[in-house]
Amino acid sequence: MSVPQSYKHVSYLWDEAEAAKFDDLNGAEREVALLVYRSNLLGADLRLTNYGGGNTSCKAMAPDPLTGQETLVMWVKGSGGDLGTMKRNGLAALYMDRLQALKTRYRGLAFEDEMVGLFNYCLYDLDSKAPSIDTPLHAFLPFAHVDHLHPDAAIAIAAAKDGKRITQELFNGQIGWVDWQRPGFDLGLKLEQCLAENPGIRGIMLGSHGLFTWGDTAYESYLNTLDVIETCATYLEDNYGKKGLTFGGEALGALPADQRTQQAAKLAPVLRGLCSSKQAMIGHFTDDARVLEFINSHDLSRLAPMGTSCPDHFLRTKISPLVLALAPDEDLTDPAAIKTKLEPAFADYRAMYTAYYEACKHPNSPAIRDANPVVLLWPGVGMFTFAKDKQTARVAAEFYINAINVMRGAEAISEYTSLPRQEAFDIEYWLLEEAKLQRMPKPKPLSGRIALVTGSAGGIGKAIAKKFAQEGACVVLNDINEERLAGAQAEFVKSFGNDAVATTPLNVTDWSSIEAAMDAASLAFGGVDIIVNNAGISISKPIAEHTIEEWDRLYDILVKGQFMVSKAAVAVMRKQGLGGDIINVVSKNALVAGPNNAGYGSAKAAQLHLSRLNAAELGADKIRVNTVNPDAVIADSNIWAGGWAEGRAKSYGVSVDELPAYYAKRTLLNEVILPDDIANACFAFVGGLLNKSTGNVLNVDGGVAMAFVR
């Protein structure tokens, strides 16, 4: 194995010992294992390719399951996968002779899309991932291992006005060039033709698109790929500054970091509301140094409207961003005034996008999609992206940073060029892309919604947050106990991934803590849609033993806490203008009088009536306020700590161990109530079937007749 050069712009991750683990496999299986290994290494470095972008392949002899004879098979990344996380089941396996035979069926560019359906007749492994549109691009290159990536450094050259000349000179003719063309069967033929006309080349640059490289082994292909990208990146670095200041230099300075996040948190809900005119969107914010360099530059106004060049970029970011005409230190204390100020710009963007659609559409084009912007640039502050879920919004930001890198490089060596609008449209509204969208799973009930459940690091609160995450919501976990919060975060990330969860410390008796939590939700996801006031304590004592301090603690946490969290949440919801839900987890004790319960029971009664009052006030904002009344939720609940269980057991003349059975037996259904039961009740209010219900009380107590509301 050759010793690699020292890399500066890419990461050499190959581990010979790790690769040697596949040595015991037979020929084809070893090559496929090395293909997956190589793919994961390439996908781990975002400088090499984007999330979900690029594809890799290998070709090897394998026994035909029908004849037993050896036949050449190609394994290639299937449709919709990601190189960094791809496993064996993410590959499509196809007979090479059948793929080659498809050339006789090809009727030309006008019939390009019909070839995709024929790939299924070439499948070697019937359990394969669906073959992607890039399958022929790999099939018609006669190398054992092939990499197709979208590295920023290579695309910067590919998107330069004279990229073909630069490629020829930089690589001394060792890298071929194929002009921009939409991926598909015909592009595969163009790659084959380029190789035939340039025998001995080590790769092919695709105009405005990306890079193909190859090798006889997985390792040779890996090294060749890194070497070519490193050469491109070094060339760019050597040329930065030769034409003058990057992006024409700084037109304005960025706010200090803490002020940027403060401003972003205040504006995010307004932007989310404006971007959600068709469907609820989830937001992402970044003030990455590369973003700031671009949005603060003199060339922003020239380059931003041009849009991106690589199809993978603009499929996620739309054809161009919306630049916000706001000063970095804009006064955001009047959200309604800011919304009024921004609305014309959003209307203009939607009109621009609609005009683009109307000018470029074909008779069979899919219907116009959401005309709202995906990428919003705020000079001096940072970049917002909005999409149907957090992962898509985050990836859109990553892709636009890739586009910034491409523009930066292309401008350093030549002049940046973007795809013509018609070419962009033909990719964005490609019928095959539309078919892929139609095959996506139906959104879950809480997709596009953001939930903050107070006290969600354990007990009932964690059960509610978990239920909401399972149903598609982004959740903001919080707790006054940061150690417990860290444990909950690890559990949620393992179950739902990083994009579904954010965390923030929260003390519901501290207004500044509450405001910080709302800002955290706005920075993480764009705002908040669902608030569950769940945090609480319990104290059960006879009135003679009940201290004033205990009384104040109960009212501060239960009543004042519910009031303040709701007040802060309503401010965010009104900025969004999307309505919302507030659920207050109260108690059977709000309605039922019992001994030794003056402080807790009266505080719960206050919570219940505060819920009614808020429901009456907030209906005009489409903010629903409902109540869930649990009783005797003993499992995994902090409420039973601190003497409450002992106090209740004493009141009822039973032992603590007998409490669960005691509570169950006194209910009409003779049931023990669990945290999941409360979570299900909360979901019932927000899951979509009760959108016209507010001011309600839902008892989850197994049936306690004295607690009936009516």
C-alpha positions, 0 to 999 in steps of 0.5 A: 500500500502506497504512503499517502501524501500529506493532506491539508484540505481533505482528511485521510481516514483510511485505516489499514487495520480496519480494511484488513478485517475484510480480507477473509471475505471472498472476492466480490464480498470483500470488494463490496465491504471495502466499497461501503468502508470507502464510502463512509470515509468519503461521506464523513468529510463534508469538504468532499461531498454534501449530506446525501450527495454523491455516489460510489460504486465497485464492479466485481465478478460474482456467481449468477444465482440462476446459472452459477456462472461468474458474471460481472456485477456493479454495486452502486449507492442506491437512490436517496442514501447518504455516503457517510452512513450508508450500509450494505443495504444502501447499495443497488446491485446490477448485472453489468451486461444488462446495463450495457445492453440498455444502450440498444434501448436508448431513444435519446434525450427526449426519452431519458426518464424512461431508462430509469424504469429499465434499471429494475430489469438489470437487478442482480440482487432483488433486495437491492436499494432502488437504483438511482439516476446516476447508475449509468454514470458508473456503469459506463466507466470501466473501472473497478471502483468509481467515486462521484463527489461534490467537493466545494474545491472542485465545483468552484473550478467547475462553476468558473467561467473558464473552468474547462481551461483551468482544469486542463492546465491544472491537471496537465490533461489528466482530468477530462471535462464534460459540460453541464448536463442533467444527470441521466443515461445520456450523461453516462454516455458522455462520460464514456465518450470523454474517456474514449477520447482521453485514454489514461485520464484519472478523472472527469470534471462535470461542468457546474456539477462535480467530479468523477474519479476512479481506481483499480482497488478501493484504496487506489480510488480513495487516494485518487479522489483525495489527491484530485480534490487536494490539488483543486483546493491548493490551487484555490488557496494559492489564488485567494487574494490575487484578484483583490479582497474576497467577495469585494471586501467587507461592506459592514461589520458583524455584530458581536457573537452574543448580540448576533444570537440575541437578534436571531432568537428574537427574529426567528419566530417572525421569519418562521411565521412568514415562511410557513404561509403554506405549511409549518416550517422548522428553522435553523440558524448559523453565524458560521464565519464563512456565512458572515464573510459572504453576507457582509461583503460588497459582492453579496448583492451581485452573487446572491441573486445568481443562485447556486450551480451544483444541482445538489445545492439548489435542490435544497436551497431553492434558486436563490436566497432572500436577503433581509433588508434589516440593520444588524442592530434593528430594533425588534421590540415591536414584532408586528412592525418588523413583520409589516416591514418584511412582508413586502420582501416575502411577497416579492420573493413568492412572486419571483418564484412563481414567475420562474415557475411559469416561465420554465414549466413544461406541459407535464411539470408537477404543480408549483411547490411552496414559493417561500424562500428556504435561505434567508440572509441577514447581513451582520447577523447570520443565515436562517434556513427553513424546511419541513423538518430540522434535518432538512433545514440544517442540511439546507444551511450546510448546502448553502455554505457549500455554495458560498465556498464554491462562489468564493473559489470561483471568484478567486480564480475566474468568475462565478457562473450559476446554472441557467434558470431553465436548467435549474427548473428542469432539475427542481421539477424533474418528474423523477425527483417528483416521484421520489417526493411522492414516495416519501412517508406520510408526515407524522401528526406533529411534523413541523411542530415544536414542543417545550414541556416544562420539567421534561427530564424525567417522570410525566414530563419526559413521557410527554416529550417522548410521545411528542418526539415519536409523533414527529415533533421537535422537542425542547427538553428542559429541567432545573436539574442540569445533570438530569437534563443531560441524561435525558438529552443522551436518551433522546438523541439516541432514540430520535437523533440530534435534529429532533431535540434541543435542551435548555436549563429552565427554572419556571420561577425565574423570568430570565430563565424562561426568556432564555428557554424561549430564545433557545427554542427559537434559535434551535427550531425557529420558535415554539408551537406547543407548551406543556406546563408540567413542572411541579412539586407537591407538599401534603401537610395538615394546615397547622404544619404547613409553613408559609415558605412551603405555601409560597413555593407551591404557588410560585412553581405551580401557579406563577410558573404556569403564568410566566411560561405561558406569557413568554410562550404566547409572545413567541406564538404571536410573533409566528402567527401560526396559533398554538397549543398550551396544555396545563398538567393540573390534577384531580386535586383541583376539583376534589377536596381532601385532607392535609392538602390546602396548599397543593390543592388550592394551587392546582385549583388556581392552575385550572382556573388560570387555564380557563382564563387563558383559553378565553383570552387567547382564542382570537390568536388561535392558541388553544388552552386545555387541561389534563388532570392526572391523579396518582401517577406514581411511577417515575414521578418526582411528585412522590419524593420529599414526603408527599407519598408519606403524607398521602399514605398517612391521610388515607391510613395505608402504608406507602407501599399500599398507595398504588393499589389504594389509588387504583381501587378507588377509581371506577376503572380500577386502573393504575395511572402511568406517565404514558397515560398522561402523555397520550392525553396531551397528544390527544389535544395536539395531534390534529383531531381536536384543533377546534377545542379549547378550554377543556379538561381531560381527566386521566385518573381511572375514573374518580367521580368526585373529579367529574367536571360536569 
